[in-house]
């Protein structure tokens, strides 16, 4: 049985239907990535609360489906980007209906083209400032432009053309009981705090140096904290984990779980940590959805746009430094959402920056 882990965050709106002819069927199109699909969950719950009985279909990637499988009231339809146009035609046949509304939640060229294969009476997309790669050609309505807001709030704005508003953010990530049981069994619960390190993003230029993770981990271990490494099965994640272990003085006490969990076990594992250290990555947003605090490492990306949504107090923010160094102007003068994925950008985050953030979090627990 799935147990929905309910995490909430207050917002300024109120769930209610404001017009009588509400849509009965809605298709959401968001293929990837793991962190981004967690940002869609609050929108799903807003739609379900404000439109009782609505039929929701979500066009999604395969790995993202594995993470969200079991989400109540949602029919998932996978699209594999490797299948190209043939897969898009097959998707249309599988959908086998015309929806009252399509919510086009992704602006990549592939996702925009794929949306043309989704029959819908209303086609709702992003505001002009967030559009790119021909997005406007595939939609007939746009969400309001609320300016410089977090990615989750931009996605949440898709309820507004449907005459819905929101009063809270609810994730309810579906995590099975056996995943929580597996996570609990990984270490002895002896009262020690746990620092989990998920060192890699799928964007390599967002990743911090292994020796710096090692220095932070040694510092935390010296304060009596348990150190746990987690990550996927890629060669990069395994080699980064090995480099961290090799650089640590306290490596004998580290629990190395890189490559040992499944996508269903990952949220449970993150939920059992006291603090996660990670760059801007899927685990950052999954941990946030599970209620775990995050020490995010931000230089390549802006934490106010794509950091852990609920609480960014423990993040290291060198985004403005990166803007000045690599773009020649302050972050405030860059287009909202600009990524600064340049060689060496993460070197702007010093070990002392991360240790300082860790110590602020540690003292907050006293």
Buried (B, 14 or more C-beta within 10 A) or exposed (E): EBBBBEBBBEBEBEBEBEEEEBBEBBBBBBBBBBBBBBBBBBBBBBBBBBBEEBBBBBBBBBBBBBBBBBBEEBEBBBBEBEEEEEBBEBBBEEBEEEBBBBBBBBBBEBBBBBBEBBBBEBBBBBBEBBBEBEBBEBBEEBBEEEEEBBBBBBBBBBBBBBBBBBEBBBBBBBBBEEBBEBBEEBBEEEEEBBBBBBBBBBBEBBBBBBEBBBBBBBBBBEEEBBBBBBBBEEEBBBEBBBBBBEBBEBBEEBBBBBBBBEBBBBBBBBBBBBBBBBBBBBBBBBBBBBBBBBBBBBBBBBBBBBBBBBBBEBBBBBBBBBBBBBBEEEBEEBEBBBBBBBEEBBBBBEBEBBBEBBEEBBEEEE
